Amino acid sequence: MLDSGVKKTLTAVQDKISFLFDYNHSSLDEIIHDPPNQ
């Protein structure tokens, strides 16, 4: 079993990763579906 301190840290890291993914998701979607013409 993880102690509560480690659990809180893991949860915080997961939240940050989720936040960053959500923040960049629309940009990634645009690149995937509408790649820039160069």
Stockholm file with secondary structure:
# STOCKHOLM 1.0

chainA/1-38         MLDSGVKKTLTAVQDKISFLFDYNHSSLDEIIHDPPNQ
#=GR chainA/1-38 SS CCCHHHHHHHHHHHHHHHHHHHHHHHHHHHHHHSCCCC
#=GC SS_cons        CCCHHHHHHHHHHHHHHHHHHHHHHHHHHHHHHSCCCC
//
